[in-house]
Amino acid sequence: MFKGSLNVISGIVAVLFLGIAGLGGLMGLSQLVIFGILLVGAILTLSPRMVLEWEKGVLLRLGKFKRVLEPGITWVIPGLDIIAANVDMRVRTTSFSAEKALTGDTVPVDVDAVLFWVVFEAKRAILEVEQYEETINWISQTTLRDIIGRSDLSKLISDREGLDQELQSILDAKTGEWGITVQSVEIRDVKIPASLEDAMSRKAQAAREKEARIILSESEAEVARQMKAASRVYESDPTSLQLRMMNMTYESVKEKGALMVVPSSMQDSLGGQVLGMAAAGFRHTGRQQRAGA
C-alpha cells in the first residue's frame, strides 16, 4: 500500500515501540499513555521508506511535488507525504510491432522491433505523462507504422540500420519531454506475403543466372582473343607451334589408357619425336603401376 514501507528500519521501530508499550503496561501506565505510545510508534513505523539502488522515488506533500528520493532509507511524514512512484532508472526494453502495415509501394508487411530506453529524470516521467511505459509502447507502434508508410519494401529489407536510426531520432525527440531517452531501436524482422516472397526469389534466381551467363560469355570472348593472339605467334614462328604440339602430345599420352589420333600431317612435321614421346609416356605409366602394386 505504501511504496517502500516494508524495510528493516520500520520493523525495528515497530518492535521497539511495542516493547515500550508492553513495558508501560507492566509498570501500570494508563491506557491513554499506552495508546499515545502505540500511536507514535505507528507513525514512526510508517515514516522510513526504502528506495532501491536502481530506483528514484517521487515524493508529493499535500498533493504537490516535494522532492526526488535518492536510493536508500528516507524519512517521510505519514499522512502528509506520498511516494507517487519508485521509478526504475535502468535501461529497459519494449517490444513492439506493426502488422499488415502498407509500405510506400503498397506492400503489406509485418515488422517486429525492440526499443531500448531509460528514464533520466524521474520527476518528469511521473508528472508529465500518465503510465509512461504504456505510452512509449503506443507511440513506438505509431511511429513505426508512419515510417513504414514512407518507405519502399526494398529500403525496409536492405537499409534496416538507416531505419533504426530514423526511428530512434523521432522517438527520442518525442519522449525527451517526459524525461525519457531512447538509446537505440532495432528492427528484428520484416515479414512479407508468401506469394511476394516466392516472386522475389524467382527474380533473384533469374538475375543470378543472367549474371552467370554474362560471365561465361565474357570468359569465352577472352579465350578467343587469347587464342587469336597465340595463332599469330605460331604463324610467325613455326618452331613454337611444333613445341606446342609436342607438349600437347605428351600431355595426351602420359595418362593411363590414353588414346590419341595423330593427323598424318602432324606426324610428318614431328617425325619420330611423337612416337618416342608416346613410348616414354607409356613406360612412365607402367613404372607407376608397378610401384603401386
Buried (B, 14 or more C-beta within 10 A) or exposed (E): EEBBBEBEBBEEBBEEBBEBBEEBBEEEBEEEEBEBBBEBBBBBBBBBBBBEEEBBBBBBEEEEEBEBBEBEBBEBBBEEBBBBBBBBBEEBEBEBBBEEBEBBEEBBBBBBBBBBBBBEBBBBBBBEBEEBBEBBBEBBBBBBBBBBEEBBBEBBEEBBEEBBEBBBEBBBEBBBEBBBBBEBBBBEEBEBEEEEEEEBEEEEEEEEEEEEEEEEEEEEEEEEEEEEEEEEEBEEEEEEBBEEBBEEBBEBBBEEEEEEEBEEEBBEBBEEBBEEBBEEBBEEBEEEEEEEE
